[in-house]
Amino acid sequence: MRLFEIAVIVVILAVTAGVIGPKKNRRLDTLMLMAVVMAVVLHGVLENYRIQMAPAYAAALGLLTILGFRLIKRARTGQPERYAKLWKSLLLILVLLLSGVSVYASRLLPMFTQPEPTGQYAIGTIVRELTDEQRNETLNAEEDGKRKLMINVWYPADPDQTEGKPKEHYPSALGEAISLVFGLPKQLFSHVTHIPTHVTDDVQLSAQEASYPVLLFSPGIRSTRFQSMTIIEELVSHGYIVVGLDHPYTSAKVTYPDGNSVYYMPDPKFDTSAEHYNYNVNGISVRAADASFVLDILTAWNAQDPNGLFQGRLDLSRAGIFGHSYGGATTAEALAQDKRFKAGVSLEGGFWGQVAHEELTQPFMYMMTGTSAQHLAHPEANTDPLIYEEFIPDLKSVMSHSTRDTYYLTVDRFIHQSFTDIALLSPSLFANGLDPVHIIDINRTYVRSFFDQYLLDEPQTVLNGPSAEYPEVIFDPAYTHKRP
């Protein structure tokens, strides 16, 4: 809990003790009323209100009402109160209950602090809307509407350029995505907009390098490009330019500069798994085309950037892609369809499309969670929708036919959302007994190490096999191959 959240709880409990105490004093009542008002106001001004503290706010409002009534009543009548012991007991129970709920909710969904990126660079960003004039939006009700994407470009900046400037906070889109994934009220996650990242808007690209390697990030279905900011920040701090893209109708919500938004469109119902499989093949093909289109735009910017920020600064000979879940499937298919991507990482995605039938010619790393690995080991009891009927044959095909290095890592005690920042959002609910900072460290280390090795040509010992520092990460010898 934050400092003034604790102060609000302490003041509420102290004032409750004063209210139910045997001695009554008009001056004391006035002081207690002022103490409650000041604690709540200072908390809101300095820290921002949040829904987890709503029960405590209700307790504070109740105390203010009682104190105000006591002051008015005593001034007018001075008559003794009836049933004093009963109402005081009920008041104490109610205040303790409301305060306890707020303390529990605040610890369940804390105001967390991101781990610091470990690289030398600060992090800048720009936001852009991109329209692909060559593709119609097939899910758009507007006839001949074009495919429109929203992207963030996160890029290395010099620390002195960002020092003292305000940092970007997580957007409301993150809370809405979490709400959609878990079926919880989005108001529970509205506080994420008060949590700062390490990103500064619209600063100069660092001049320390002539150009920087480029990575695309594709989020999961019903998610957002901001879902895995800790991985993105780590990569950028070490000299990568990362472009996060939202895919209309499969991302949770895509909001355009004109204020219009498009929302996730649930899959239709299918009679057979084959129909659903083919539907996913088509959906991932659209997403892979999104990735190629973004790479086309970056190529154009590298030649002539209207804003001058990236012109000649993008090393597209070292372009990679990574993604989570449906974004991991997008990564694998983009590698198969577009050889301009030189390496890719799938964070527990599927294999839908061309990739399942043709050889990959780029280095590829697949990371799976321990929970999904258990479901794969016991297919007769599998109820996990992430593990579809064709998954194992497709996996075998991809890993055995690849002509470059492949890695297949299982991360014990990870859940599907562990590849996002959600363990920080609620360690109690989503860390599965692990230290959430350690979860973030695993994600950052292995994703960056893979790209460092295959885009920067810097060998990484952590990719050679099991590590004492990360005992949860298991290398599968059947699908981990170093090829000449």
C-alpha positions in Angstrom: 0.0 0.0 0.0 1.1 3.6 -0.7 1.9 6.0 2.1 -1.3 8.0 2.1 -3.4 4.9 1.6 -1.9 3.7 4.9 -2.5 7.1 6.4 -6.2 7.0 5.4 -6.6 3.7 7.1 -4.8 4.8 10.2 -6.8 8.0 10.5 -10.1 6.1 9.9 -9.3 3.7 12.7 -8.1 6.4 15.1 -11.2 8.5 14.5 -13.4 5.5 15.0 -11.8 4.9 18.3 -12.4 8.6 19.2 -16.1 8.4 18.1 -16.8 5.3 20.2 -14.8 6.5 23.2 -16.6 7.3 26.4 -15.7 11.0 26.4 -17.2 13.4 23.9 -15.8 16.8 23.1 -16.9 19.3 20.5 -13.3 20.4 19.8 -12.2 16.8 19.5 -15.0 16.0 17.1 -14.0 19.0 15.0 -10.4 17.9 14.9 -11.3 14.3 14.0 -13.6 15.6 11.2 -10.7 17.7 9.8 -8.3 14.8 10.1 -10.5 12.6 8.0 -11.0 15.3 5.4 -7.3 16.1 5.2 -6.2 12.4 5.0 -8.6 11.6 2.2 -7.9 14.8 0.2 -4.1 14.5 0.5 -4.3 10.9 -0.6 -6.3 11.9 -3.7 -4.2 14.9 -4.6 -0.8 13.3 -4.0 -1.5 9.6 -5.0 -4.8 9.6 -6.9 -7.9 7.7 -5.8 -8.4 4.1 -6.8 -11.2 1.7 -6.6 -9.4 -0.7 -4.3 -9.8 2.0 -1.6 -13.5 2.5 -2.2 -14.6 0.7 1.0 -12.2 2.9 3.0 -13.7 6.0 1.3 -17.1 4.7 2.3 -16.0 4.4 5.9 -14.5 7.9 5.8 -17.8 9.3 4.5 -19.7 7.5 7.2 -17.4 8.9 9.9 -17.8 12.4 8.4 -21.6 12.1 8.5 -21.6 10.9 12.1 -19.2 13.6 13.2 -21.2 16.3 11.4 -24.4 15.1 12.8 -22.9 15.0 16.3 -21.7 18.6 16.1 -25.1 19.8 14.8 -27.1 17.7 17.2 -25.1 18.7 20.2 -25.3 22.3 19.4 -29.1 22.1 19.1 -30.3 19.7 21.7 -27.5 18.4 23.9 -29.7 15.3 24.6 -27.9 12.0 25.4 -27.9 9.4 22.6 -29.9 6.2 23.0 -28.6 2.7 22.3 -25.1 4.0 22.5 -23.3 0.7 23.1 -25.1 -1.0 20.3 -24.5 1.5 17.5 -20.9 2.0 18.6 -20.3 -1.8 18.4 -21.9 -1.9 15.0 -19.8 1.1 13.9 -16.6 -0.5 15.0 -17.4 -3.8 13.2 -18.4 -1.9 10.0 -15.3 0.3 10.0 -13.0 -2.7 10.6 -14.7 -4.6 7.8 -14.5 -1.8 5.3 -10.9 -1.0 6.2 -9.9 -4.6 6.0 -11.5 -5.0 2.6 -9.5 -2.0 1.3 -6.3 -3.3 2.8 -6.8 -6.7 1.2 -7.8 -5.3 -2.2 -4.9 -2.9 -2.2 -2.5 -5.7 -1.5 -4.2 -8.0 -4.0 -3.9 -5.3 -6.8 -1.0 -3.2 -5.7 0.5 0.0 -7.1 3.6 -1.7 -8.4 6.9 -0.2 -9.6 8.5 -1.6 -12.7 11.9 -3.2 -12.4 14.6 -0.9 -13.9 15.8 -1.8 -17.4 19.4 -3.0 -17.3 20.7 -1.3 -20.5 22.5 2.1 -21.0 19.8 3.8 -23.0 16.7 5.7 -21.8 13.5 5.0 -23.7 11.6 7.3 -26.1 8.3 6.7 -27.9 6.1 7.9 -30.6 2.5 6.8 -31.6 1.4 6.5 -35.2 -1.7 5.5 -37.1 -1.0 3.5 -40.2 -3.4 2.8 -43.1 -2.7 0.0 -45.5 -4.2 1.2 -48.7 -3.6 -2.2 -50.4 -5.9 -4.1 -48.0 -9.6 -3.8 -47.2 -10.7 -4.4 -43.6 -12.7 -7.5 -43.9 -14.3 -7.1 -40.5 -15.2 -3.5 -41.0 -18.9 -2.7 -41.7 -17.8 0.2 -43.8 -17.6 -0.9 -47.5 -14.1 -0.7 -48.8 -12.7 0.4 -45.5 -8.9 0.0 -45.4 -6.9 -1.9 -42.8 -5.8 0.7 -40.1 -3.3 -0.1 -37.4 -2.0 1.7 -34.3 1.6 1.4 -33.4 4.1 2.6 -30.8 7.7 2.9 -31.7 9.9 2.6 -28.6 13.5 3.7 -29.3 16.9 4.3 -27.5 17.4 7.8 -26.2 20.2 9.4 -24.3 19.5 9.6 -20.5 20.1 13.3 -20.4 17.4 13.8 -23.0 14.7 12.2 -20.7 16.0 13.4 -17.3 13.4 15.4 -15.5 10.7 14.9 -18.1 7.4 13.1 -17.3 7.2 9.4 -17.9 4.5 7.7 -19.8 2.0 5.7 -17.6 0.4 2.4 -18.6 -2.7 3.3 -20.7 -6.2 2.3 -19.8 -6.1 -0.1 -22.7 -4.0 -2.5 -20.4 -6.7 -2.6 -17.8 -9.4 -3.1 -20.4 -7.4 -6.0 -21.9 -6.9 -7.7 -18.6 -10.6 -7.3 -17.9 -11.4 -8.9 -21.2 -9.0 -11.8 -20.8 -10.1 -12.8 -17.3 -13.8 -11.6 -17.4 -13.4 -9.2 -14.5 -14.7 -5.6 -14.2 -12.4 -3.2 -16.0 -12.8 -0.8 -13.1 -10.6 -3.1 -10.9 -7.7 -2.2 -13.1 -8.3 1.5 -13.7 -5.4 2.3 -11.4 -2.8 1.1 -14.0 -3.1 4.6 -15.5 -1.3 5.9 -12.4 1.6 3.5 -12.7 4.6 5.1 -14.6 6.8 3.2 -17.0 10.3 4.3 -18.0 9.2 5.7 -21.3 9.4 9.4 -22.3 7.3 10.7 -25.2 8.7 12.3 -28.3 12.5 12.7 -27.5 15.4 12.5 -29.8 16.8 9.1 -31.0 20.2 8.5 -29.4 23.1 9.3 -31.7 25.4 6.8 -30.0 24.9 4.3 -32.9 24.5 5.1 -36.6 21.5 2.7 -36.8 19.7 0.3 -34.5 18.2 -3.2 -35.1 14.4 -3.4 -35.2 12.0 -5.7 -33.5 8.2 -6.0 -34.0 6.0 -7.0 -31.1 2.6 -8.6 -31.6 0.3 -9.0 -28.5 -2.0 -11.8 -27.7 -5.6 -12.1 -28.6 -7.9 -9.7 -26.6 -4.7 -8.0 -25.4 -2.8 -4.8 -26.2 0.6 -3.7 -27.5 1.3 -2.4 -23.9 0.9 -5.9 -22.3 4.7 -6.7 -22.0 6.3 -3.3 -21.4 9.0 -4.8 -19.2 10.4 -6.9 -22.0 10.1 -4.0 -24.5 11.8 -1.6 -22.2 14.7 -4.0 -21.6 15.2 -4.5 -25.3 15.2 -0.8 -26.0 17.5 0.0 -23.2 20.0 -2.3 -24.9 19.8 -0.6 -28.2 16.8 -2.1 -30.1 14.0 -0.2 -31.7 10.8 -2.0 -30.8 7.5 -1.5 -32.7 4.4 -2.7 -30.9 1.3 -3.1 -33.0 -2.3 -3.6 -32.2 -4.3 -5.8 -34.6 -7.9 -4.5 -35.1 -10.6 -6.9 -34.0 -8.2 -9.4 -32.3 -6.6 -6.9 -30.0 -8.8 -5.9 -27.1 -9.4 -2.3 -28.3 -7.7 -0.2 -30.9 -8.3 3.6 -30.4 -7.4 5.9 -33.3 -6.4 9.6 -33.0 -9.9 10.7 -34.1 -11.3 9.1 -31.0 -13.0 6.2 -32.8 -12.3 2.7 -31.4 -12.7 -0.9 -32.7 -13.1 -3.7 -30.2 -12.2 -7.4 -30.0 -14.6 -9.5 -32.1 -15.2 -12.9 -30.5 -14.7 -16.0 -32.7 -17.9 -17.5 -34.1 -19.0 -20.9 -33.0 -17.7 -23.9 -35.0 -19.1 -27.4 -35.3 -15.6 -29.0 -35.7 -12.1 -28.3 -34.6 -11.0 -28.3 -38.2 -13.3 -25.3 -38.9 -11.9 -23.4 -36.0 -8.3 -24.3 -37.1 -9.0 -23.0 -40.6 -10.5 -19.8 -39.1 -7.3 -19.3 -37.1 -5.2 -19.9 -40.2 -7.0 -17.0 -41.9 -6.9 -14.8 -38.8 -3.1 -15.3 -38.4 -2.5 -14.6 -42.1 -4.1 -11.2 -41.6 -1.9 -10.5 -38.6 1.2 -11.6 -40.4 0.3 -9.3 -43.3 0.0 -6.5 -40.6 3.6 -7.2 -39.6 4.9 -7.2 -43.2 3.0 -3.9 -43.8 4.6 -2.3 -40.7 8.0 -3.5 -42.0 7.2 -1.8 -45.4 6.4 1.4 -43.5 9.7 1.2 -41.6 11.5 0.7 -44.8 9.9 3.8 -46.3 10.7 5.8 -43.1 14.3 4.6 -43.3 14.6 6.1 -46.8 12.6 9.2 -46.0 10.9 9.8 -42.6 8.5 12.8 -42.8 9.4 13.5 -39.2 13.2 13.0 -39.7 13.4 10.8 -36.6 14.3 7.4 -38.1 15.6 8.3 -41.6 18.7 6.2 -42.2 18.7 5.0 -38.5 16.8 1.7 -38.9 19.0 -1.3 -39.4 16.5 -3.5 -41.2 19.1 -6.1 -42.1 18.7 -7.0 -38.5 14.9 -7.1 -38.1 13.2 -9.6 -35.8 9.8 -10.2 -34.4 8.3 -11.6 -31.2 4.9 -12.1 -29.8 2.7 -13.7 -27.1 0.0 -16.2 -27.6 -1.9 -15.2 -30.8 1.0 -12.8 -31.3 3.4 -15.8 -31.0 1.4 -17.5 -33.8 1.7 -14.2 -35.7 5.5 -14.3 -35.2 5.9 -17.8 -36.5 3.7 -17.1 -39.6 5.4 -13.8 -40.3 8.8 -15.6 -40.3 7.4 -18.1 -42.8 5.8 -15.5 -45.1 8.4 -12.7 -44.9 12.1 -13.5 -45.0 13.0 -9.9 -44.1 12.4 -11.0 -40.5 15.8 -12.6 -39.5 14.8 -14.2 -36.2 11.7 -14.7 -34.1 10.5 -15.6 -30.6 7.0 -17.1 -29.9 5.9 -16.8 -26.3 3.4 -19.8 -26.2 1.8 -19.2 -29.6 0.2 -21.6 -32.0 1.2 -22.6 -35.5 -1.5 -21.7 -38.0 -0.8 -21.4 -41.7 2.2 -21.7 -44.0 4.7 -22.2 -41.1 3.2 -25.6 -40.2 3.9 -27.0 -43.7 7.1 -25.3 -44.8 10.6 -25.1 -43.4 11.7 -22.1 -41.4 14.9 -20.6 -42.6 15.4 -18.2 -39.6 16.5 -18.9 -36.0 13.4 -19.5 -33.9 12.7 -19.8 -30.1 9.6 -21.1 -28.6 8.8 -20.6 -24.9 6.0 -22.6 -23.3 4.6 -22.5 -19.8 4.8 -25.3 -17.3 1.0 -25.5 -17.1 0.6 -26.0 -20.8 3.4 -28.5 -20.8 1.5 -30.6 -18.2 -1.6 -30.5 -20.4 0.4 -31.7 -23.4 1.8 -34.6 -21.3 -1.7 -35.7 -20.4 -3.8 -35.1 -23.5 -6.6 -37.3 -22.2 -7.3 -34.8 -19.5 -6.6 -31.7 -21.4 -9.2 -28.9 -21.1 -6.9 -26.1 -22.0 -8.2 -24.2 -25.1 -4.6 -23.1 -25.8 -3.7 -26.7 -26.6 -5.6 -27.5 -29.8 -5.7 -30.9 -31.6 -3.2 -30.0 -34.3 -0.6 -28.4 -31.9 1.8 -31.3 -31.5 1.9 -32.3 -35.2 2.4 -28.7 -36.2 5.1 -28.1 -33.5 7.0 -31.2 -34.7 6.8 -30.1 -38.3 8.1 -26.6 -37.5 11.0 -27.7 -35.3 12.1 -30.7 -37.4 11.9 -28.9 -40.8 13.7 -25.7 -39.7 17.0 -25.2 -41.3 18.4 -22.8 -38.7 18.8 -23.0 -34.9 15.6 -23.8 -32.9 15.0 -23.6 -29.1 12.1 -25.1 -27.2 12.0 -23.9 -23.6 9.5 -24.8 -20.9 9.2 -22.4 -18.0 8.1 -24.3 -14.8 5.3 -22.6 -12.8 4.6 -20.1 -15.5 1.0 -19.6 -16.6 0.0 -18.4 -20.0 -0.1 -14.7 -19.0 3.3 -14.9 -17.3 4.8 -13.5 -20.5 3.1 -10.2 -19.8 3.5 -7.8 -16.9 0.5 -9.3 -15.0 2.6 -10.9 -12.3 3.5 -7.4 -11.2 -0.1 -6.3 -11.3 -1.1 -9.0 -8.8 1.5 -11.3 -7.4 -1.1 -13.0 -5.3 -3.3 -14.0 -8.2 -0.9 -14.4 -11.1 2.7 -15.1 -9.9 1.9 -18.7 -9.1 4.3 -18.6 -6.1 7.2 -17.1 -7.9 8.8 -13.7 -7.2 7.1 -11.5 -9.8 10.4 -9.7 -10.4 12.1 -13.0 -11.1 9.3 -13.7 -13.7 10.1 -10.5 -15.4 13.8 -11.3 -15.3 13.3 -14.6 -17.0 11.2 -13.0 -19.8 13.7 -10.2 -20.3 16.8 -12.4 -20.2 15.8 -15.1 -22.6 14.1 -12.8 -25.2 17.0 -10.4 -25.3 19.6 -13.1 -25.2 18.1 -14.7 -28.2 18.0 -11.5 -30.3 21.5 -10.5 -29.1 22.9 -13.8 -30.3 21.1 -13.9 -33.7 20.8 -10.3 -34.6 23.9 -8.8 -33.0 26.1 -11.9 -33.4 26.9 -11.9 -29.7 26.9 -15.5 -28.3 24.9 -15.9 -25.1 25.8 -18.5 -22.5 22.2 -18.6 -21.2 21.1 -20.2 -24.4 23.6 -23.1 -24.1 21.5 -25.0 -21.6 20.1 -25.1 -18.0 21.1 -22.2 -15.8 21.4 -22.2 -12.0 20.1 -18.6 -12.0 16.9 -19.7 -13.8 16.2 -23.2 -12.7 12.6 -22.9 -13.9 13.7 -22.8 -17.6 14.0 -26.3 -19.1 15.5 -27.0 -22.5 13.7 -29.7 -24.5 16.3 -31.7 -26.3 13.9 -33.0 -28.9 13.2 -29.6 -30.4 16.3 -27.6 -29.4 18.8 -27.9 -32.2 22.0 -26.0 -33.1 22.3 -26.3 -36.9 25.3 -25.4 -39.0 
